[in-house]
Amino acid sequence: MIDRTEQVTTNMLKLALDAASLNHQAIANNIANVNTVGYAPVRVNFEEQMEGIRQTLTADGRVEPDMLSGIHAFFERGGPLSDGDRTASLDMETAKLAENTVHYEALLKVLGIRMSMVGSAINEGKR
């Protein structure tokens, strides 16, 4: 049971870090192209895929490792921006970038804590 929990947690953390990294790329691309006529902003499809996992976790209280195998973050395109949307879009994308940065840093902190726990377990086992 501990092995499964560890595997699921590690896989979910990896997926979330990958999605946050891809989201950063999408947001940066949107900011870079905010004044490009006809540009359709991109977004990352990940949260939608995780919704099924959240529902399973709520209903069953656990997630099996194989449930994560088909989940991966990917880019999606939206509709093109109109001229009136450009300023609002730049402001929104800048806010999304700041939010995603905080999210990514939090995920890295969790990863650091997990690795520290593993390191402590290894070091204690040597004594």
N, C-alpha and C positions, 0 to 999 in steps of 0.2 A: 504493500500500500504506500509506503513512504517513497519507494522507487517511482511509482506511477505519479504520485503527487509532485515529486521533484521533476520528473520528465515533463509533465503538463505545465508546471510553473515556468520552467526554463524555456519551453517551446513558446508559451504565450508571451513571455518577456522578449524573446527574439522576434516574434511576429510584430509586437508592438513597437520595438525599436526600428525594425525595417519599415514599418508603415510611417512612423514619425519622420524618418529620414527621407522617404519618398514624398511625404507631405511637404517637407521643407523645400524640396526641389520643385514641386508643383507651385507652391506659393511664390518662390523666387522667380519662376518662369512667368507667372501671372503678373508680378510686379514689373518685370522687365518688358512685358508686352502690353502694358496698360494703355499705351497710346497707339498701338497698332490697330489700324482700321480693320474690322472684320475678325479680329482675334477672338477665339472662343476660349475662355478660361478653363484650366484643367483642375481637377480635384482628385483626391485619392479615395478609392472605394476600399474601405477596410471595416469601418464601424458597422456597416450593413451586414457584412459577413459574420461579425462577432455577435450580432444580436441573437442568432440561433444558439450560440455557445452560452450566452447569458441566460437565455430561457431554460436551457438544459441544466445549468448550474442552479438556477432558482428552483426548478422542479425536482431534480434528483439529488442536489447537494454535491455533485461531483462531475468532473469532465474526464473522459477517457482520452489518452494520447492520440488515438487514431482519428478522433473527431476534428483535430486541428490540421490533418494532412491536406485537405483541400483548400485551406484558407491562405490567401496571399493578397497583399496590397497591390493595386494597379491603378493607372491613370484612367480618368474618364474626362471627356470634354463636355462642356456645357454649351449653351447658345452664345452667339456673338454679342459683345457689348454694344449698346447704343452710345452715342456721344454723351448723353446725359448721365450715363452710369460710370463714366471713367473716373471722376474724382471720388465718388463714393466707393468705387471698387478699389482704388489705391488705398484709401483709408482702411477699408475692411481687410484687404490683403495684408497690410502692415500690422494690423491688430492680430490677424491670424498667425502671422510670422512670430510675433512676440509670444502668443499663447503656445504655439507649437514648440518654441524654444524652451519654455518652462516645462512643458510636458516631456520633452526629450531629456532634459536635465534630470527630471524626477525619475524617469526610467533608468537612466545611468546610475543614479544614486541607489536605486533598488538593486541593480545589478552589482554595484560595489558592495552593498551590505550582504548580498547572497554569497559573493565570492569570499568576503571576509569570514562569513560563517563556515564555509567549506574549508578555508585555510585554518581556522581555529580547530575544527574537527580533526583535520589532518595532523596538526601540530600536537594536539592533545593525545592523539592516538600513538604518537611516537614516544610519549613519556612512559 
